[in-house]
Each structure stands twice: as structure tokens, then as C-alpha cells.
Amino acid sequence: MITAASYALGFGMPRGQKSVLSLGICTRNCGAAMAPLFVAPDVDQSAIVMVTLGSPMMVGFASIAARLFAARAGQPVNS
């Protein structure tokens, strides 16, 4: 949702810049989610599970968005 909104609201930007901006926003919180897990001595197990499951989902959604942006730009998509 945020990826599509940032792409749609990128008024005046070229298509390539909007795609990069949208993908950056889509993947920006991965490090912020993992940092407390490595620093805190007693971390809740459910937090570890949520970050562990959320990271592959983030990569999957970012790759889907990248394919959609490439198809919209008319670029060939490498599988």
C-alpha cells in the first residue's frame, strides 16, 4: 500500500526515480526491526518470529513491485 502511494504521489519525478523511491520505502524498516533483537538481552520470542517471517515477505513484495515497475516501464524482466 505504501509502495503504491509513494509511486502515485511522486508528482514531477521521472518514472525511474519514482520506482527507486517506492522500492526504498517498501524495504526501509528491515534494519530498524532487527536492531533491537540483537541488542536487547531478553527479547520476546514472538518478536523474533515476527521479524523472521516479515523479512522474506518484505523481499517478496519488493520483488513483485520491482517486476510491476519494470513491466510498466517496458523493460524486460529477468527471471
mmCIF file of the N, C-alpha and C atoms, coordinates in Angstrom:
data_MODEL
# 
_entry.id   MODEL 
# 
loop_
_atom_site.group_PDB 
_atom_site.id 
_atom_site.type_symbol 
_atom_site.label_atom_id 
_atom_site.label_alt_id 
_atom_site.label_comp_id 
_atom_site.label_asym_id 
_atom_site.label_entity_id 
_atom_site.label_seq_id 
_atom_site.pdbx_PDB_ins_code 
_atom_site.Cartn_x 
_atom_site.Cartn_y 
_atom_site.Cartn_z 
_atom_site.occupancy 
_atom_site.B_iso_or_equiv 
_atom_site.pdbx_formal_charge 
_atom_site.auth_seq_id 
_atom_site.auth_comp_id 
_atom_site.auth_asym_id 
_atom_site.auth_atom_id 
_atom_site.pdbx_PDB_model_num 
ATOM 1   N N  . MET A 1 1  ? 0.817  -1.187  0.000   1.00 0.00 ? 1  MET A N  1 
ATOM 2   C CA . MET A 1 1  ? 0.000  0.000   0.000   1.00 0.00 ? 1  MET A CA 1 
ATOM 3   C C  . MET A 1 1  ? 0.867  1.260   0.000   1.00 0.00 ? 1  MET A C  1 
ATOM 4   N N  . ILE A 1 2  ? 1.867  1.293   0.882   1.00 0.00 ? 2  ILE A N  1 
ATOM 5   C CA . ILE A 1 2  ? 2.741  2.461   0.955   1.00 0.00 ? 2  ILE A CA 1 
ATOM 6   C C  . ILE A 1 2  ? 3.554  2.586   -0.322  1.00 0.00 ? 2  ILE A C  1 
ATOM 7   N N  . THR A 1 3  ? 3.940  1.447   -0.908  1.00 0.00 ? 3  THR A N  1 
ATOM 8   C CA . THR A 1 3  ? 4.711  1.482   -2.141  1.00 0.00 ? 3  THR A CA 1 
ATOM 9   C C  . THR A 1 3  ? 3.901  2.115   -3.267  1.00 0.00 ? 3  THR A C  1 
ATOM 10  N N  . ALA A 1 4  ? 2.654  1.716   -3.402  1.00 0.00 ? 4  ALA A N  1 
ATOM 11  C CA . ALA A 1 4  ? 1.799  2.273   -4.444  1.00 0.00 ? 4  ALA A CA 1 
ATOM 12  C C  . ALA A 1 4  ? 1.509  3.751   -4.194  1.00 0.00 ? 4  ALA A C  1 
ATOM 13  N N  . ALA A 1 5  ? 1.309  4.110   -2.931  1.00 0.00 ? 5  ALA A N  1 
ATOM 14  C CA . ALA A 1 5  ? 1.030  5.512   -2.609  1.00 0.00 ? 5  ALA A CA 1 
ATOM 15  C C  . ALA A 1 5  ? 2.233  6.399   -2.904  1.00 0.00 ? 5  ALA A C  1 
ATOM 16  N N  . SER A 1 6  ? 3.429  5.936   -2.558  1.00 0.00 ? 6  SER A N  1 
ATOM 17  C CA . SER A 1 6  ? 4.610  6.759   -2.839  1.00 0.00 ? 6  SER A CA 1 
ATOM 18  C C  . SER A 1 6  ? 4.853  6.881   -4.335  1.00 0.00 ? 6  SER A C  1 
ATOM 19  N N  . TYR A 1 7  ? 4.535  5.852   -5.100  1.00 0.00 ? 7  TYR A N  1 
ATOM 20  C CA . TYR A 1 7  ? 4.674  5.933   -6.553  1.00 0.00 ? 7  TYR A CA 1 
ATOM 21  C C  . TYR A 1 7  ? 3.650  6.911   -7.133  1.00 0.00 ? 7  TYR A C  1 
ATOM 22  N N  . ALA A 1 8  ? 2.426  6.834   -6.659  1.00 0.00 ? 8  ALA A N  1 
ATOM 23  C CA . ALA A 1 8  ? 1.370  7.706   -7.181  1.00 0.00 ? 8  ALA A CA 1 
ATOM 24  C C  . ALA A 1 8  ? 1.576  9.168   -6.784  1.00 0.00 ? 8  ALA A C  1 
ATOM 25  N N  . LEU A 1 9  ? 2.163  9.397   -5.623  1.00 0.00 ? 9  LEU A N  1 
ATOM 26  C CA . LEU A 1 9  ? 2.338  10.767  -5.141  1.00 0.00 ? 9  LEU A CA 1 
ATOM 27  C C  . LEU A 1 9  ? 3.669  11.391  -5.548  1.00 0.00 ? 9  LEU A C  1 
ATOM 28  N N  . GLY A 1 10 ? 4.446  10.699  -6.366  1.00 0.00 ? 10 GLY A N  1 
ATOM 29  C CA . GLY A 1 10 ? 5.730  11.239  -6.823  1.00 0.00 ? 10 GLY A CA 1 
ATOM 30  C C  . GLY A 1 10 ? 5.547  12.168  -8.011  1.00 0.00 ? 10 GLY A C  1 
ATOM 31  N N  . PHE A 1 11 ? 4.783  13.232  -7.822  1.00 0.00 ? 11 PHE A N  1 
ATOM 32  C CA . PHE A 1 11 ? 4.486  14.169  -8.911  1.00 0.00 ? 11 PHE A CA 1 
ATOM 33  C C  . PHE A 1 11 ? 5.766  14.846  -9.393  1.00 0.00 ? 11 PHE A C  1 
ATOM 34  N N  . GLY A 1 12 ? 5.898  14.964  -10.694 1.00 0.00 ? 12 GLY A N  1 
ATOM 35  C CA . GLY A 1 12 ? 7.018  15.687  -11.276 1.00 0.00 ? 12 GLY A CA 1 
ATOM 36  C C  . GLY A 1 12 ? 8.311  14.903  -11.336 1.00 0.00 ? 12 GLY A C  1 
ATOM 37  N N  . MET A 1 13 ? 8.324  13.691  -10.858 1.00 0.00 ? 13 MET A N  1 
ATOM 38  C CA . MET A 1 13 ? 9.533  12.875  -10.900 1.00 0.00 ? 13 MET A CA 1 
ATOM 39  C C  . MET A 1 13 ? 9.490  11.962  -12.119 1.00 0.00 ? 13 MET A C  1 
ATOM 40  N N  . PRO A 1 14 ? 10.648 11.697  -12.720 1.00 0.00 ? 14 PRO A N  1 
ATOM 41  C CA . PRO A 1 14 ? 10.668 10.714  -13.811 1.00 0.00 ? 14 PRO A CA 1 
ATOM 42  C C  . PRO A 1 14 ? 10.304 9.322   -13.292 1.00 0.00 ? 14 PRO A C  1 
ATOM 43  N N  . ARG A 1 15 ? 9.848  8.469   -14.184 1.00 0.00 ? 15 ARG A N  1 
ATOM 44  C CA . ARG A 1 15 ? 9.375  7.142   -13.803 1.00 0.00 ? 15 ARG A CA 1 
ATOM 45  C C  . ARG A 1 15 ? 10.450 6.331   -13.086 1.00 0.00 ? 15 ARG A C  1 
ATOM 46  N N  . GLY A 1 16 ? 11.692 6.420   -13.530 1.00 0.00 ? 16 GLY A N  1 
ATOM 47  C CA . GLY A 1 16 ? 12.776 5.677   -12.893 1.00 0.00 ? 16 GLY A CA 1 
ATOM 48  C C  . GLY A 1 16 ? 13.006 6.104   -11.459 1.00 0.00 ? 16 GLY A C  1 
ATOM 49  N N  . GLN A 1 17 ? 12.963 7.393   -11.197 1.00 0.00 ? 17 GLN A N  1 
ATOM 50  C CA . GLN A 1 17 ? 13.149 7.890   -9.830  1.00 0.00 ? 17 GLN A CA 1 
ATOM 51  C C  . GLN A 1 17 ? 11.986 7.498   -8.929  1.00 0.00 ? 17 GLN A C  1 
ATOM 52  N N  . LYS A 1 18 ? 10.772 7.522   -9.472  1.00 0.00 ? 18 LYS A N  1 
ATOM 53  C CA . LYS A 1 18 ? 9.621  7.113   -8.666  1.00 0.00 ? 18 LYS A CA 1 
ATOM 54  C C  . LYS A 1 18 ? 9.707  5.637   -8.292  1.00 0.00 ? 18 LYS A C  1 
ATOM 55  N N  . SER A 1 19 ? 10.195 4.813   -9.209  1.00 0.00 ? 19 SER A N  1 
ATOM 56  C CA . SER A 1 19 ? 10.336 3.385   -8.918  1.00 0.00 ? 19 SER A CA 1 
ATOM 57  C C  . SER A 1 19 ? 11.356 3.147   -7.810  1.00 0.00 ? 19 SER A C  1 
ATOM 58  N N  . VAL A 1 20 ? 12.500 3.825   -7.892  1.00 0.00 ? 20 VAL A N  1 
ATOM 59  C CA . VAL A 1 20 ? 13.531 3.670   -6.869  1.00 0.00 ? 20 VAL A CA 1 
ATOM 60  C C  . VAL A 1 20 ? 13.031 4.167   -5.517  1.00 0.00 ? 20 VAL A C  1 
ATOM 61  N N  . LEU A 1 21 ? 12.345 5.293   -5.505  1.00 0.00 ? 21 LEU A N  1 
ATOM 62  C CA . LEU A 1 21 ? 11.796 5.838   -4.272  1.00 0.00 ? 21 LEU A CA 1 
ATOM 63  C C  . LEU A 1 21 ? 10.792 4.866   -3.653  1.00 0.00 ? 21 LEU A C  1 
ATOM 64  N N  . SER A 1 22 ? 9.919  4.317   -4.458  1.00 0.00 ? 22 SER A N  1 
ATOM 65  C CA . SER A 1 22 ? 8.891  3.400   -3.958  1.00 0.00 ? 22 SER A CA 1 
ATOM 66  C C  . SER A 1 22 ? 9.498  2.121   -3.401  1.00 0.00 ? 22 SER A C  1 
ATOM 67  N N  . LEU A 1 23 ? 10.492 1.555   -4.086  1.00 0.00 ? 23 LEU A N  1 
ATOM 68  C CA . LEU A 1 23 ? 11.139 0.346   -3.586  1.00 0.00 ? 23 LEU A CA 1 
ATOM 69  C C  . LEU A 1 23 ? 11.928 0.629   -2.312  1.00 0.00 ? 23 LEU A C  1 
ATOM 70  N N  . GLY A 1 24 ? 12.530 1.801   -2.209  1.00 0.00 ? 24 GLY A N  1 
ATOM 71  C CA . GLY A 1 24 ? 13.241 2.171   -0.989  1.00 0.00 ? 24 GLY A CA 1 
ATOM 72  C C  . GLY A 1 24 ? 12.306 2.300   0.194   1.00 0.00 ? 24 GLY A C  1 
ATOM 73  N N  . ILE A 1 25 ? 11.148 2.875   -0.032  1.00 0.00 ? 25 ILE A N  1 
ATOM 74  C CA . ILE A 1 25 ? 10.161 2.991   1.047   1.00 0.00 ? 25 ILE A CA 1 
ATOM 75  C C  . ILE A 1 25 ? 9.621  1.619   1.423   1.00 0.00 ? 25 ILE A C  1 
ATOM 76  N N  . CYS A 1 26 ? 9.481  0.740   0.454   1.00 0.00 ? 26 CYS A N  1 
ATOM 77  C CA . CYS A 1 26 ? 8.951  -0.608  0.710   1.00 0.00 ? 26 CYS A CA 1 
ATOM 78  C C  . CYS A 1 26 ? 9.891  -1.418  1.611   1.00 0.00 ? 26 CYS A C  1 
ATOM 79  N N  . THR A 1 27 ? 11.202 -1.180  1.530   1.00 0.00 ? 27 THR A N  1 
ATOM 80  C CA . THR A 1 27 ? 12.168 -2.013  2.256   1.00 0.00 ? 27 THR A CA 1 
ATOM 81  C C  . THR A 1 27 ? 12.908 -1.256  3.351   1.00 0.00 ? 27 THR A C  1 
ATOM 82  N N  . ARG A 1 28 ? 12.445 -0.137  3.792   1.00 0.00 ? 28 ARG A N  1 
ATOM 83  C CA . ARG A 1 28 ? 13.220 0.712   4.685   1.00 0.00 ? 28 ARG A CA 1 
ATOM 84  C C  . ARG A 1 28 ? 13.274 0.251   6.131   1.00 0.00 ? 28 ARG A C  1 
ATOM 85  N N  . ASN A 1 29 ? 12.364 -0.533  6.609   1.00 0.00 ? 29 ASN A N  1 
ATOM 86  C CA . ASN A 1 29 ? 12.295 -0.845  8.042   1.00 0.00 ? 29 ASN A CA 1 
ATOM 87  C C  . ASN A 1 29 ? 12.949 -2.159  8.443   1.00 0.00 ? 29 ASN A C  1 
ATOM 88  N N  . CYS A 1 30 ? 13.612 -2.819  7.555   1.00 0.00 ? 30 CYS A N  1 
ATOM 89  C CA . CYS A 1 30 ? 14.206 -4.114  7.884   1.00 0.00 ? 30 CYS A CA 1 
ATOM 90  C C  . CYS A 1 30 ? 15.286 -3.979  8.953   1.00 0.00 ? 30 CYS A C  1 
ATOM 91  N N  . GLY A 1 31 ? 16.200 -3.075  8.793   1.00 0.00 ? 31 GLY A N  1 
ATOM 92  C CA . GLY A 1 31 ? 17.258 -2.877  9.782   1.00 0.00 ? 31 GLY A CA 1 
ATOM 93  C C  . GLY A 1 31 ? 16.727 -2.379  11.112  1.00 0.00 ? 31 GLY A C  1 
ATOM 94  N N  . ALA A 1 32 ? 15.745 -1.512  11.055  1.00 0.00 ? 32 ALA A N  1 
ATOM 95  C CA . ALA A 1 32 ? 15.154 -0.992  12.290  1.00 0.00 ? 32 ALA A CA 1 
ATOM 96  C C  . ALA A 1 32 ? 14.420 -2.075  13.065  1.00 0.00 ? 32 ALA A C  1 
ATOM 97  N N  . ALA A 1 33 ? 13.896 -3.066  12.378  1.00 0.00 ? 33 ALA A N  1 
ATOM 98  C CA . ALA A 1 33 ? 13.208 -4.161  13.064  1.00 0.00 ? 33 ALA A CA 1 
ATOM 99  C C  . ALA A 1 33 ? 14.191 -5.157  13.667  1.00 0.00 ? 33 ALA A C  1 
ATOM 100 N N  . MET A 1 34 ? 15.336 -5.350  13.022  1.00 0.00 ? 34 MET A N  1 
ATOM 101 C CA . MET A 1 34 ? 16.306 -6.327  13.506  1.00 0.00 ? 34 MET A CA 1 
ATOM 102 C C  . MET A 1 34 ? 17.220 -5.789  14.598  1.00 0.00 ? 34 MET A C  1 
ATOM 103 N N  . ALA A 1 35 ? 17.467 -4.502  14.632  1.00 0.00 ? 35 ALA A N  1 
ATOM 104 C CA . ALA A 1 35 ? 18.423 -3.932  15.583  1.00 0.00 ? 35 ALA A CA 1 
ATOM 105 C C  . ALA A 1 35 ? 18.096 -4.243  17.042  1.00 0.00 ? 35 ALA A C  1 
ATOM 106 N N  . PRO A 1 36 ? 16.867 -4.065  17.512  1.00 0.00 ? 36 PRO A N  1 
ATOM 107 C CA . PRO A 1 36 ? 16.592 -4.371  18.918  1.00 0.00 ? 36 PRO A CA 1 
ATOM 108 C C  . PRO A 1 36 ? 16.742 -5.854  19.263  1.00 0.00 ? 36 PRO A C  1 
ATOM 109 N N  . LEU A 1 37 ? 16.577 -6.718  18.271  1.00 0.00 ? 37 LEU A N  1 
ATOM 110 C CA . LEU A 1 37 ? 16.704 -8.150  18.544  1.00 0.00 ? 37 LEU A CA 1 
ATOM 111 C C  . LEU A 1 37 ? 18.131 -8.531  18.896  1.00 0.00 ? 37 LEU A C  1 
ATOM 112 N N  . PHE A 1 38 ? 19.098 -7.818  18.338  1.00 0.00 ? 38 PHE A N  1 
ATOM 113 C CA . PHE A 1 38 ? 20.497 -8.129  18.601  1.00 0.00 ? 38 PHE A CA 1 
ATOM 114 C C  . PHE A 1 38 ? 21.039 -7.405  19.826  1.00 0.00 ? 38 PHE A C  1 
ATOM 115 N N  . VAL A 1 39 ? 20.394 -6.353  20.250  1.00 0.00 ? 39 VAL A N  1 
ATOM 116 C CA . VAL A 1 39 ? 20.905 -5.538  21.350  1.00 0.00 ? 39 VAL A CA 1 
ATOM 117 C C  . VAL A 1 39 ? 20.292 -5.924  22.692  1.00 0.00 ? 39 VAL A C  1 
ATOM 118 N N  . ALA A 1 40 ? 19.009 -6.150  22.719  1.00 0.00 ? 40 ALA A N  1 
ATOM 119 C CA . ALA A 1 40 ? 18.305 -6.422  23.982  1.00 0.00 ? 40 ALA A CA 1 
ATOM 120 C C  . ALA A 1 40 ? 18.668 -7.809  24.514  1.00 0.00 ? 40 ALA A C  1 
ATOM 121 N N  . PRO A 1 41 ? 18.913 -7.909  25.819  1.00 0.00 ? 41 PRO A N  1 
ATOM 122 C CA . PRO A 1 41 ? 19.303 -9.211  26.382  1.00 0.00 ? 41 PRO A CA 1 
ATOM 123 C C  . PRO A 1 41 ? 18.163 -10.236 26.432  1.00 0.00 ? 41 PRO A C  1 
ATOM 124 N N  . ASP A 1 42 ? 16.971 -9.818  26.775  1.00 0.00 ? 42 ASP A N  1 
ATOM 125 C CA . ASP A 1 42 ? 15.855 -10.757 26.851  1.00 0.00 ? 42 ASP A CA 1 
ATOM 126 C C  . ASP A 1 42 ? 14.731 -10.281 25.944  1.00 0.00 ? 42 ASP A C  1 
ATOM 127 N N  . VAL A 1 43 ? 14.723 -10.846 24.753  1.00 0.00 ? 43 VAL A N  1 
ATOM 128 C CA . VAL A 1 43 ? 13.764 -10.451 23.726  1.00 0.00 ? 43 VAL A CA 1 
ATOM 129 C C  . VAL A 1 43 ? 12.620 -11.462 23.706  1.00 0.00 ? 43 VAL A C  1 
ATOM 130 N N  . ASP A 1 44 ? 11.417 -10.959 23.537  1.00 0.00 ? 44 ASP A N  1 
ATOM 131 C CA . ASP A 1 44 ? 10.238 -11.808 23.432  1.00 0.00 ? 44 ASP A CA 1 
ATOM 132 C C  . ASP A 1 44 ? 10.351 -12.692 22.189  1.00 0.00 ? 44 ASP A C  1 
ATOM 133 N N  . GLN A 1 45 ? 10.057 -13.953 22.313  1.00 0.00 ? 45 GLN A N  1 
ATOM 134 C CA . GLN A 1 45 ? 10.171 -14.896 21.202  1.00 0.00 ? 45 GLN A CA 1 
ATOM 135 C C  . GLN A 1 45 ? 9.219  -14.555 20.059  1.00 0.00 ? 45 GLN A C  1 
ATOM 136 N N  . SER A 1 46 ? 8.077  -13.987 20.362  1.00 0.00 ? 46 SER A N  1 
ATOM 137 C CA . SER A 1 46 ? 7.140  -13.633 19.295  1.00 0.00 ? 46 SER A CA 1 
ATOM 138 C C  . SER A 1 46 ? 7.696  -12.508 18.423  1.00 0.00 ? 46 SER A C  1 
ATOM 139 N N  . ALA A 1 47 ? 8.501  -11.622 18.994  1.00 0.00 ? 47 ALA A N  1 
ATOM 140 C CA . ALA A 1 47 ? 9.125  -10.561 18.201  1.00 0.00 ? 47 ALA A CA 1 
ATOM 141 C C  . ALA A 1 47 ? 10.127 -11.148 17.214  1.00 0.00 ? 47 ALA A C  1 
ATOM 142 N N  . ILE A 1 48 ? 10.875 -12.143 17.650  1.00 0.00 ? 48 ILE A N  1 
ATOM 143 C CA . ILE A 1 48 ? 11.832 -12.798 16.762  1.00 0.00 ? 48 ILE A CA 1 
ATOM 144 C C  . ILE A 1 48 ? 11.099 -13.503 15.624  1.00 0.00 ? 48 ILE A C  1 
ATOM 145 N N  . VAL A 1 49 ? 9.999  -14.148 15.929  1.00 0.00 ? 49 VAL A N  1 
ATOM 146 C CA . VAL A 1 49 ? 9.221  -14.836 14.903  1.00 0.00 ? 49 VAL A CA 1 
ATOM 147 C C  . VAL A 1 49 ? 8.642  -13.836 13.911  1.00 0.00 ? 49 VAL A C  1 
ATOM 148 N N  . MET A 1 50 ? 8.128  -12.715 14.409  1.00 0.00 ? 50 MET A N  1 
ATOM 149 C CA . MET A 1 50 ? 7.540  -11.715 13.515  1.00 0.00 ? 50 MET A CA 1 
ATOM 150 C C  . MET A 1 50 ? 8.586  -11.144 12.562  1.00 0.00 ? 50 MET A C  1 
ATOM 151 N N  . VAL A 1 51 ? 9.774  -10.837 13.053  1.00 0.00 ? 51 VAL A N  1 
ATOM 152 C CA . VAL A 1 51 ? 10.822 -10.296 12.183  1.00 0.00 ? 51 VAL A CA 1 
ATOM 153 C C  . VAL A 1 51 ? 11.313 -11.364 11.220  1.00 0.00 ? 51 VAL A C  1 
ATOM 154 N N  . THR A 1 52 ? 11.431 -12.596 11.701  1.00 0.00 ? 52 THR A N  1 
ATOM 155 C CA . THR A 1 52 ? 11.890 -13.683 10.838  1.00 0.00 ? 52 THR A CA 1 
ATOM 156 C C  . THR A 1 52 ? 10.902 -13.937 9.703   1.00 0.00 ? 52 THR A C  1 
ATOM 157 N N  . LEU A 1 53 ? 9.624  -13.866 9.969   1.00 0.00 ? 53 LEU A N  1 
ATOM 158 C CA . LEU A 1 53 ? 8.618  -14.063 8.921   1.00 0.00 ? 53 LEU A CA 1 
ATOM 159 C C  . LEU A 1 53 ? 8.418  -12.815 8.071   1.00 0.00 ? 53 LEU A C  1 
ATOM 160 N N  . GLY A 1 54 ? 8.609  -11.659 8.659   1.00 0.00 ? 54 GLY A N  1 
ATOM 161 C CA . GLY A 1 54 ? 8.390  -10.418 7.931   1.00 0.00 ? 54 GLY A CA 1 
ATOM 162 C C  . GLY A 1 54 ? 9.461  -10.097 6.915   1.00 0.00 ? 54 GLY A C  1 
ATOM 163 N N  . SER A 1 55 ? 10.702 -10.491 7.172   1.00 0.00 ? 55 SER A N  1 
ATOM 164 C CA . SER A 1 55 ? 11.791 -10.169 6.244   1.00 0.00 ? 55 SER A CA 1 
ATOM 165 C C  . SER A 1 55 ? 11.620 -10.840 4.880   1.00 0.00 ? 55 SER A C  1 
ATOM 166 N N  . PRO A 1 56 ? 11.338 -12.147 4.800   1.00 0.00 ? 56 PRO A N  1 
ATOM 167 C CA . PRO A 1 56 ? 11.103 -12.737 3.478   1.00 0.00 ? 56 PRO A CA 1 
ATOM 168 C C  . PRO A 1 56 ? 9.857  -12.178 2.788   1.00 0.00 ? 56 PRO A C  1 
ATOM 169 N N  . MET A 1 57 ? 8.845  -11.837 3.573   1.00 0.00 ? 57 MET A N  1 
ATOM 170 C CA . MET A 1 57 ? 7.655  -11.232 2.966   1.00 0.00 ? 57 MET A CA 1 
ATOM 171 C C  . MET A 1 57 ? 8.000  -9.880  2.354   1.00 0.00 ? 57 MET A C  1 
ATOM 172 N N  . MET A 1 58 ? 8.826  -9.102  3.041   1.00 0.00 ? 58 MET A N  1 
ATOM 173 C CA . MET A 1 58 ? 9.235  -7.805  2.522   1.00 0.00 ? 58 MET A CA 1 
ATOM 174 C C  . MET A 1 58 ? 10.002 -7.968  1.210   1.00 0.00 ? 58 MET A C  1 
ATOM 175 N N  . VAL A 1 59 ? 10.911 -8.932  1.168   1.00 0.00 ? 59 VAL A N  1 
ATOM 176 C CA . VAL A 1 59 ? 11.677 -9.180  -0.056  1.00 0.00 ? 59 VAL A CA 1 
ATOM 177 C C  . VAL A 1 59 ? 10.741 -9.630  -1.181  1.00 0.00 ? 59 VAL A C  1 
ATOM 178 N N  . GLY A 1 60 ? 9.786  -10.480 -0.855  1.00 0.00 ? 60 GLY A N  1 
ATOM 179 C CA . GLY A 1 60 ? 8.838  -10.938 -1.865  1.00 0.00 ? 60 GLY A CA 1 
ATOM 180 C C  . GLY A 1 60 ? 7.987  -9.816  -2.425  1.00 0.00 ? 60 GLY A C  1 
ATOM 181 N N  . PHE A 1 61 ? 7.456  -8.971  -1.547  1.00 0.00 ? 61 PHE A N  1 
ATOM 182 C CA . PHE A 1 61 ? 6.637  -7.856  -2.022  1.00 0.00 ? 61 PHE A CA 1 
ATOM 183 C C  . PHE A 1 61 ? 7.473  -6.840  -2.796  1.00 0.00 ? 61 PHE A C  1 
ATOM 184 N N  . ALA A 1 62 ? 8.714  -6.622  -2.388  1.00 0.00 ? 62 ALA A N  1 
ATOM 185 C CA . ALA A 1 62 ? 9.584  -5.698  -3.116  1.00 0.00 ? 62 ALA A CA 1 
ATOM 186 C C  . ALA A 1 62 ? 9.909  -6.242  -4.501  1.00 0.00 ? 62 ALA A C  1 
ATOM 187 N N  . SER A 1 63 ? 10.105 -7.553  -4.619  1.00 0.00 ? 63 SER A N  1 
ATOM 188 C CA . SER A 1 63 ? 10.391 -8.111  -5.938  1.00 0.00 ? 63 SER A CA 1 
ATOM 189 C C  . SER A 1 63 ? 9.160  -8.059  -6.844  1.00 0.00 ? 63 SER A C  1 
ATOM 190 N N  . ILE A 1 64 ? 7.987  -8.254  -6.275  1.00 0.00 ? 64 ILE A N  1 
ATOM 191 C CA . ILE A 1 64 ? 6.758  -8.114  -7.063  1.00 0.00 ? 64 ILE A CA 1 
ATOM 192 C C  . ILE A 1 64 ? 6.598  -6.671  -7.538  1.00 0.00 ? 64 ILE A C  1 
ATOM 193 N N  . ALA A 1 65 ? 6.843  -5.723  -6.649  1.00 0.00 ? 65 ALA A N  1 
ATOM 194 C CA . ALA A 1 65 ? 6.751  -4.314  -7.033  1.00 0.00 ? 65 ALA A CA 1 
ATOM 195 C C  . ALA A 1 65 ? 7.778  -3.975  -8.104  1.00 0.00 ? 65 ALA A C  1 
ATOM 196 N N  . ALA A 1 66 ? 8.997  -4.513  -7.985  1.00 0.00 ? 66 ALA A N  1 
ATOM 197 C CA . ALA A 1 66 ? 10.028 -4.246  -8.986  1.00 0.00 ? 66 ALA A CA 1 
ATOM 198 C C  . ALA A 1 66 ? 9.620  -4.797  -10.347 1.00 0.00 ? 66 ALA A C  1 
ATOM 199 N N  . ARG A 1 67 ? 9.026  -5.981  -10.361 1.00 0.00 ? 67 ARG A N  1 
ATOM 200 C CA . ARG A 1 67 ? 8.547  -6.549  -11.632 1.00 0.00 ? 67 ARG A CA 1 
ATOM 201 C C  . ARG A 1 67 ? 7.430  -5.696  -12.239 1.00 0.00 ? 67 ARG A C  1 
ATOM 202 N N  . LEU A 1 68 ? 6.526  -5.219  -11.406 1.00 0.00 ? 68 LEU A N  1 
ATOM 203 C CA . LEU A 1 68 ? 5.452  -4.366  -11.913 1.00 0.00 ? 68 LEU A CA 1 
ATOM 204 C C  . LEU A 1 68 ? 6.003  -3.050  -12.467 1.00 0.00 ? 68 LEU A C  1 
ATOM 205 N N  . PHE A 1 69 ? 6.955  -2.467  -11.766 1.00 0.00 ? 69 PHE A N  1 
ATOM 206 C CA . PHE A 1 69 ? 7.554  -1.218  -12.251 1.00 0.00 ? 69 PHE A CA 1 
ATOM 207 C C  . PHE A 1 69 ? 8.302  -1.440  -13.556 1.00 0.00 ? 69 PHE A C  1 
ATOM 208 N N  . ALA A 1 70 ? 9.024  -2.563  -13.662 1.00 0.00 ? 70 ALA A N  1 
ATOM 209 C CA . ALA A 1 70 ? 9.742  -2.863  -14.894 1.00 0.00 ? 70 ALA A CA 1 
ATOM 210 C C  . ALA A 1 70 ? 8.789  -3.115  -16.057 1.00 0.00 ? 70 ALA A C  1 
ATOM 211 N N  . ALA A 1 71 ? 7.693  -3.802  -15.785 1.00 0.00 ? 71 ALA A N  1 
ATOM 212 C CA . ALA A 1 71 ? 6.716  -4.063  -16.849 1.00 0.00 ? 71 ALA A CA 1 
ATOM 213 C C  . ALA A 1 71 ? 6.058  -2.761  -17.293 1.00 0.00 ? 71 ALA A C  1 
ATOM 214 N N  . ARG A 1 72 ? 5.819  -1.882  -16.353 1.00 0.00 ? 72 ARG A N  1 
ATOM 215 C CA . ARG A 1 72 ? 5.200  -0.598  -16.693 1.00 0.00 ? 72 ARG A CA 1 
ATOM 216 C C  . ARG A 1 72 ? 6.147  0.282   -17.508 1.00 0.00 ? 72 ARG A C  1 
ATOM 217 N N  . ALA A 1 73 ? 7.438  0.144   -17.245 1.00 0.00 ? 73 ALA A N  1 
ATOM 218 C CA . ALA A 1 73 ? 8.444  0.933   -17.970 1.00 0.00 ? 73 ALA A CA 1 
ATOM 219 C C  . ALA A 1 73 ? 8.782  0.311   -19.313 1.00 0.00 ? 73 ALA A C  1 
ATOM 220 N N  . GLY A 1 74 ? 8.305  -0.916  -19.569 1.00 0.00 ? 74 GLY A N  1 
ATOM 221 C CA . GLY A 1 74 ? 8.578  -1.573  -20.827 1.00 0.00 ? 74 GLY A CA 1 
ATOM 222 C C  . GLY A 1 74 ? 9.935  -2.242  -20.855 1.00 0.00 ? 74 GLY A C  1 
ATOM 223 N N  . GLN A 1 75 ? 10.526 -2.478  -19.705 1.00 0.00 ? 75 GLN A N  1 
ATOM 224 C CA . GLN A 1 75 ? 11.837 -3.127  -19.615 1.00 0.00 ? 75 GLN A CA 1 
ATOM 225 C C  . GLN A 1 75 ? 11.645 -4.628  -19.534 1.00 0.00 ? 75 GLN A C  1 
ATOM 226 N N  . PRO A 1 76 ? 12.578 -5.409  -20.091 1.00 0.00 ? 76 PRO A N  1 
ATOM 227 C CA . PRO A 1 76 ? 12.484 -6.856  -19.935 1.00 0.00 ? 76 PRO A CA 1 
ATOM 228 C C  . PRO A 1 76 ? 12.761 -7.255  -18.481 1.00 0.00 ? 76 PRO A C  1 
ATOM 229 N N  . VAL A 1 77 ? 12.026 -8.252  -18.004 1.00 0.00 ? 77 VAL A N  1 
ATOM 230 C CA . VAL A 1 77 ? 12.171 -8.717  -16.631 1.00 0.00 ? 77 VAL A CA 1 
ATOM 231 C C  . VAL A 1 77 ? 12.982 -10.004 -16.656 1.00 0.00 ? 77 VAL A C  1 
ATOM 232 N N  . ASN A 1 78 ? 14.110 -10.021 -15.947 1.00 0.00 ? 78 ASN A N  1 
ATOM 233 C CA . ASN A 1 78 ? 14.946 -11.228 -15.867 1.00 0.00 ? 78 ASN A CA 1 
ATOM 234 C C  . ASN A 1 78 ? 14.396 -12.128 -14.781 1.00 0.00 ? 78 ASN A C  1 
ATOM 235 N N  . SER A 1 79 ? 14.192 -13.389 -15.124 1.00 0.00 ? 79 SER A N  1 
ATOM 236 C CA . SER A 1 79 ? 13.664 -14.348 -14.136 1.00 0.00 ? 79 SER A CA 1 
ATOM 237 C C  . SER A 1 79 ? 14.776 -15.118 -13.495 1.00 0.00 ? 79 SER A C  1 
# 
